[in-house]
């Protein structure tokens, strides 16, 4: 059975949401649920927008630095590089 990229992303999202729900159920108390109910979606979207801008400027910085060395890297290659950097810096103490 060959999994397409869309199916892999769907499986990843499913397990991510499932694990977040399990962690919240196991560790959350009444204050946690009240705080989640008071969360404004606008602030969440603002945080996601700022994060996307941060990624964009990191990619731009990488392209400028590699361009100064005489090499051009495509945007998607820069995106993969920056996301790999974020992943490795998160799991490395």
C-alpha positions as CSV (number, residue, x, y, z in Angstrom):
1,X,0.0,0.0,0.0
2,X,1.5,3.3,-1.1
3,X,0.8,6.3,1.0
4,X,0.5,9.7,-0.8
5,X,1.8,12.8,0.8
6,X,-1.7,14.0,1.6
7,X,-2.5,10.8,3.4
8,X,0.8,11.0,5.4
9,X,0.0,14.6,6.4
10,X,-3.5,13.6,7.4
11,X,-2.0,10.7,9.5
12,X,0.5,13.1,11.1
13,X,-2.2,15.6,12.0
14,X,-4.5,12.9,13.4
15,X,-1.8,11.5,15.7
16,X,-0.6,15.0,16.7
17,X,-4.2,16.0,17.7
18,X,-4.7,12.7,19.4
19,X,-1.5,13.0,21.5
20,X,-2.3,16.6,22.5
21,X,-5.8,15.5,23.6
22,X,-4.3,12.6,25.6
23,X,-1.8,14.9,27.3
24,X,-4.5,17.5,28.1
25,X,-6.8,14.8,29.5
26,X,-4.0,13.3,31.6
27,X,-2.5,16.5,33.0
28,X,-5.2,19.2,32.7
29,X,-7.3,20.4,35.5
30,X,-10.3,22.7,35.8
31,X,-8.1,25.8,35.3
32,X,-6.7,24.4,32.1
33,X,-10.2,23.9,30.6
34,X,-11.2,27.4,31.6
35,X,-8.1,28.9,30.1
36,X,-8.7,27.0,26.8
37,X,-12.3,28.3,26.7
38,X,-11.2,31.9,27.1
39,X,-8.6,31.6,24.3
40,X,-9.3,34.0,21.5
41,X,-8.8,32.7,18.0
42,X,-7.5,36.0,16.8
43,X,-4.5,35.7,19.1
44,X,-3.8,32.2,17.8
45,X,-4.0,33.4,14.2
46,X,-1.7,36.4,15.1
47,X,0.8,34.0,16.6
48,X,0.7,31.7,13.5
49,X,1.2,34.7,11.3
50,X,4.2,36.0,13.3
51,X,5.7,32.4,13.1
52,X,5.1,32.3,9.3
53,X,6.8,35.7,9.0
54,X,9.7,34.5,11.1
55,X,10.2,31.5,8.9
56,X,10.0,33.6,5.7
57,X,12.7,36.0,7.0
58,X,14.9,33.1,8.1
59,X,14.6,31.7,4.5
60,X,15.4,35.2,3.1
61,X,18.4,35.5,5.4
62,X,19.6,32.1,4.3
63,X,19.2,33.0,0.6
64,X,21.1,36.3,1.1
65,X,24.0,34.6,2.9
66,X,24.3,31.8,0.3
67,X,23.9,34.4,-2.4
68,X,26.9,36.3,-1.0
69,X,28.9,33.1,-1.4
70,X,27.9,32.9,-5.0
71,X,25.2,30.1,-4.7
72,X,21.5,30.5,-5.2
73,X,19.1,28.3,-3.3
74,X,15.4,27.9,-4.1
75,X,12.7,29.0,-1.7
76,X,11.5,25.5,-1.0
77,X,15.0,24.2,-0.3
78,X,15.4,27.0,2.1
79,X,12.1,26.1,3.7
80,X,13.2,22.5,4.2
81,X,16.5,23.7,5.6
82,X,14.9,26.0,8.1
83,X,12.3,23.5,9.2
84,X,15.0,20.9,9.7
85,X,17.0,23.4,11.8
86,X,13.9,24.2,13.9
87,X,13.3,20.4,14.5
88,X,16.9,19.7,15.4
89,X,17.2,22.7,17.7
90,X,14.0,21.6,19.5
91,X,15.1,18.1,20.2
92,X,18.7,18.9,21.0
93,X,19.2,20.2,24.6
